[in-house]
Structure formats: structure tokens, C-alpha cells
């Protein structure tokens, strides 16, 4: 029987390279949490252990655990029936995750009794720790940012066991890295990158737990695949994340009370639907017109200084104009920019004064930095992406990754239509920002932090009656 939340931990081991000692914690862990996000560079997590052997510092079984030990996790995640290209329900391939990290802390150590203690073993990907020990003081001449990023990644993380896929960027640049660590340098490059395929920003550099083993978009992306670990590093623009799905989604998630009288049928859609039924949901952020106004999301101005001609240029931006510039959006319609106020204007009226002003340089004639076309667009899209957010608690599926598109069927509270009415605006597609994987002794669940920079349906203003 295929049940949501089923999984099998094959091993959770701590390995010390000093003396080549290894401790298998599979039998004594109580909870395993793994975090991944498009907003963070590397995977992190912690393992909660009930220890009766004093593994941290005892003399009989201990490594001891003092930091930078390897943690190895191997888990078999549930396979269930999915729809294939012929619209047939077939068994999906089982997914096995293999992850190598490094221990960096022991937290919340508490004594249960004289012979037992609880504590958390915190870990992260090795690249996160390694980056703090390395510095880059090097110039890169006349290269796209994606090539510079690849050089930094391969030169400093040459022994990485993760696969990677990087999107090609527009324009050649000459930069000097001023004694920065690798991840700081990579994040700086991401903040200034423009997609070669889509001519847009922003970019994200992050690591995912799963690895499908292939380059998703071979025309626009390049990378390297390894079978040593299931994890993968990504360098992608928001538009590429959306374009990869070509109007489709990873999965559709709905929220409905479970039918206790039904049985699991492994040859029809019901097993898939059981995995797609959210256990709970919470809208964590809705429109905040005050924050969006002060950040310049609705209306903004950029003042660009040209050091060569000793001149400056002012460019005004409005939300509606920026929204129309982008071909790809998470959902269908732009955000509502406000009911008209007492002056007969919305938040993005062109004759309003800009609520946020940026000043930047265009660089020199020989080495332009293109910031006049990057800075505001990046701020606008990141702020838009933070406007509508929700958390979904779902059964672990072994498929969903940060950067995926999902569809959430959010029920409306309106009475009627036998519960088939969905919310007009919160219902629809979302981008998965981050995932918390929670493995207990009994089940596997995920918390998805999702957001959208567009709505399912256009909101139209109204005119109050006299």
C-alpha cells in the first residue's frame, strides 16, 4: 500500500576523517530537518538525537563530535502513481536522496536522565563552510558573469560532489574581486546578472536536495552531472524558472478534508491526490500597499550618472509598465495598484512623485556596468515576489524542489457549489521559494514556502456610488 508520508532512512551517519571513525545514528535519531531555498546558497539542516552512549565526548563510542565531521544521509522517498504522456496512471520511479554535509554545531543539549541526553546536530553543505576559509583577489576580463561564476565555483569548490546547472548571462564584463569569499562573489554576480535568453533579472544561486540528472534547458543552460550525491546547485533567472515549465506545474495541491471512508487505490488518481492534499495552509503575507509604496514597487525613479560625459539621466518607472515588459509570470494578471484616492489617482499614477529614488553610475565607455537597466527591475520583481506568500504543509513526495511551480487549489469560503468554488485571487500558481523536509520516526512531511508576483485573475477597481 502506498501511503503519503512513507519513507525509509537507509542511513544517517557521522564520519570523522581523523581515525576514519563512523557512527550510525539511524536507530537513535528522533527527527531530521533539511532546509533548502532559492534565497540561500546551500542546504542546511539538523538532526535531533536521543543519545545513551555519550557520542559527543565519551571514550567508548565517541568520535568525538567536535565540528566539521561528515554527515551522510541516504533515504528512499515514496513512489506513487502519476500521469504519463499517454494520460495513463503509472507507478512513478522511486526517489533516493544521498546527501553529504559537514557538522558545524551541537545545540540544545539537555539531560533526560543520568544515562541519556537529547541534542541537535546542525549541518550544512561543505561549500558553505569552505567559502569562509577562502578569499578571491582576482580580475576577470571581458567575460559574461555566468562564465566568471563558473570559474569561481570550479576553482574554489573543485572537489564538490554536487551537480550544477547554470544559466547563460548577457554582456561581457571586466571585474576585480576584492578579497571576497567565493559565495559572496557569486551573490554579487547574481545581483548584476541579466539572462541571455530572456534579457531579464533577477538571478538566484541556490542548492536543491534532488537532482533529476539532466540539464533542463540545454540551449540556455550548461552544467555538470555527478551520481555521487543527489544535490544540485542552480544559477537561474526568475524567468528561466517559469519558462522551464512551459505553462505546466510540478503538481497541483488542494486543501480538502480527508475522506475517512475511502480506500487507497493504487491504480487510479486517488493515490496521487492523497499525496497532493495539503494537511494545512497559512497565508503568511498579503498585499502591503504601504511597504510596496515606500519601496518603490509602484512608482520609482532612477538617476544614472555617466562619468565619461559628466551628465546624468532620470528614468521613471511604474508597476504596470514593468509588468508588461516581462514575458513570463508565475500567474496570469498583475497586482492591483489601488482604488483611486481622493485625488483620483492610484499608487502608480505617472504624475505622482516617485516614492523611491535610486542613484547609480553607468560605468565607463570601455566597461559599462549596465546598472541603469538592472537595478530597479531587480528590486521591483523581488518586491513583487514577496507580496503574496503562503505556507503549505504537505506529505513528502520526493519530487518538489525550490524553484518549481505548483498550483494551489484554495477553496473559497463562499457557501454553495458543493465546495467546488475556489478563491479568485489566492487560488492559482505559485513559485516554491523554500522547503523544509521533516522526517520523524513515523512520517515524512514538507513545509513549502510559496509566493507569486502575479494574480490568478485581474482585479478591477470600482467607482463608489454617490
C-alpha positions, 0 to 999 in steps of 0.5 A, spaced: 500 500 500 502 506 498 501 511 503 503 519 503 508 520 508 512 513 507 519 513 507 525 509 509 532 512 512 537 507 509 542 511 513 544 517 517 551 517 519 557 521 522 564 520 519 570 523 522 576 523 517 581 523 523 581 515 525 576 514 519 571 513 525 563 512 523 557 512 527 550 510 525 545 514 528 539 511 524 536 507 530 537 513 535 535 519 531 528 522 533 527 527 527 531 530 521 530 537 518 533 539 511 532 546 509 533 548 502 531 555 498 532 559 492 534 565 497 540 561 500 546 558 497 546 551 500 542 546 504 542 546 511 539 542 516 539 538 523 538 532 526 535 531 533 538 525 537 536 521 543 543 519 545 545 513 551 552 512 549 555 519 550 557 520 542 559 527 543 565 526 548 565 519 551 571 514 550 567 508 548 563 510 542 565 517 541 568 520 535 568 525 538 563 530 535 567 536 535 565 540 528 566 539 521 565 531 521 561 528 515 554 527 515 551 522 510 544 521 509 541 516 504 533 515 504 528 512 499 522 517 498 515 514 496 513 512 489 506 513 487 502 513 481 502 519 476 500 521 469 504 519 463 504 522 456 499 517 454 494 520 460 495 513 463 496 512 471 503 509 472 507 507 478 512 513 478 520 511 479 522 511 486 526 517 489 533 516 493 536 522 496 544 521 498 546 527 501 553 529 504 554 535 509 559 537 514 557 538 522 558 545 524 554 545 531 551 541 537 545 545 540 540 544 545 543 539 549 539 537 555 539 531 560 533 526 560 536 522 565 543 520 568 544 515 562 541 519 556 541 526 553 537 529 547 541 534 542 541 537 535 546 536 530 546 542 525 549 541 518 550 544 512 553 543 505 561 543 505 561 549 500 558 553 505 563 552 510 569 552 505 567 559 502 569 562 509 576 559 509 577 562 502 578 569 499 578 571 491 583 577 489 582 576 482 580 580 475 576 577 470 576 580 463 571 581 458 567 575 460 559 574 461 558 573 469 555 566 468 562 564 465 566 568 471 561 564 476 563 558 473 570 559 474 569 561 481 565 555 483 570 550 479 576 553 482 574 554 489 569 548 490 573 543 485 572 537 489 564 538 490 560 532 489 554 536 487 551 537 480 550 544 477 546 547 472 547 554 470 544 559 466 547 563 460 548 571 462 548 577 457 554 582 456 561 581 457 564 584 463 571 586 466 571 585 474 576 585 480 574 581 486 576 584 492 578 579 497 571 576 497 569 569 499 567 565 493 559 565 495 559 572 496 562 573 489 557 569 486 551 573 490 554 579 487 554 576 480 547 574 481 545 581 483 548 584 476 546 578 472 541 579 466 539 572 462 541 571 455 535 568 453 530 572 456 534 579 457 531 579 464 533 579 472 533 577 477 538 571 478 538 566 484 544 561 486 541 556 490 542 548 492 536 543 491 536 536 495 534 532 488 537 532 482 533 529 476 540 528 472 539 532 466 540 539 464 533 542 463 534 547 458 540 545 454 540 551 449 540 556 455 543 552 460 550 548 461 552 544 467 555 538 470 552 531 472 555 527 478 551 520 481 555 521 487 550 525 491 543 527 489 544 535 490 544 540 485 546 547 485 542 552 480 544 559 477 537 561 474 533 567 472 526 568 475 524 567 468 528 561 466 524 558 472 517 559 469 519 558 462 522 551 464 515 549 465 512 551 459 505 553 462 505 546 466 506 545 474 510 540 478 503 538 481 497 541 483 495 541 491 488 542 494 486 543 501 480 538 502 478 534 508 480 527 508 475 522 506 475 517 512 471 512 508 475 511 502 480 506 500 487 507 497 487 505 490 493 504 487 491 504 480 487 510 479 488 518 481 486 517 488 493 515 490 496 521 487 491 526 490 492 523 497 499 525 496 497 532 493 492 534 499 495 539 503 494 537 511 494 545 512 495 552 509 497 559 512 497 565 508 503 568 511 503 575 507 498 579 503 498 585 499 502 591 503 500 597 499 504 601 504 511 597 504 510 596 496 509 604 496 515 606 500 519 601 496 518 603 490 514 597 487 509 602 484 512 608 482 520 609 482 525 613 479 532 612 477 538 617 476 544 614 472 550 618 472 555 617 466 562 619 468 565 619 461 560 625 459 559 628 466 551 628 465 546 624 468 539 621 466 532 620 470 528 614 468 521 613 471 518 607 472 511 604 474 508 597 476 504 596 470 509 598 465 514 593 468 509 588 468 508 588 461 515 588 459 516 581 462 514 575 458 513 570 463 509 570 470 508 565 475 500 567 474 496 570 469 494 578 471 498 583 475 497 586 482 492 591 483 495 598 484 489 601 488 482 604 488 483 611 486 484 616 492 481 622 493 485 625 488 483 620 483 489 617 482 492 610 484 499 608 487 502 608 480 499 614 477 505 617 472 504 624 475 505 622 482 512 623 485 516 617 485 516 614 492 523 611 491 529 614 488 535 610 486 542 613 484 547 609 480 553 610 475 553 607 468 560 605 468 565 607 463 565 607 455 570 601 455 566 597 461 559 599 462 556 596 468 549 596 465 546 598 472 541 603 469 537 597 466 538 592 472 537 595 478 530 597 479 527 591 475 531 587 480 528 590 486 521 591 483 520 583 481 523 581 488 518 586 491 513 583 487 515 576 489 514 577 496 507 580 496 503 574 496 506 568 500 503 562 503 505 556 507 503 549 505 504 543 509 504 537 505 506 529 505 513 528 502 513 526 495 520 526 493 519 530 487 518 538 489 524 542 489 525 550 490 524 553 484 518 549 481 511 551 480 505 548 483 498 550 483 494 551 489 487 549 489 484 554 495 477 553 496 473 559 497 469 560 503 463 562 499 457 557 501 454 553 495 457 549 489 458 543 493 465 546 495 467 546 488 468 554 488 475 556 489 478 563 491 479 568 485 485 571 487 489 566 492 487 560 488 492 559 482 500 558 481 505 559 485 513 559 485 516 554 491 521 559 494 523 554 500 522 547 503 523 544 509 523 536 509 521 533 516 522 526 517 520 523 524 520 516 526 513 515 523 512 520 517 515 524 512 512 531 511 514 538 507 513 545 509 513 549 502 514 556 502 510 559 496 509 566 493 507 569 486 508 576 483 502 575 479 494 574 480 490 568 478 485 573 475 485 581 474 482 585 479 478 591 477 477 597 481 470 600 482 467 607 482 463 608 489 456 610 488 454 617 490 
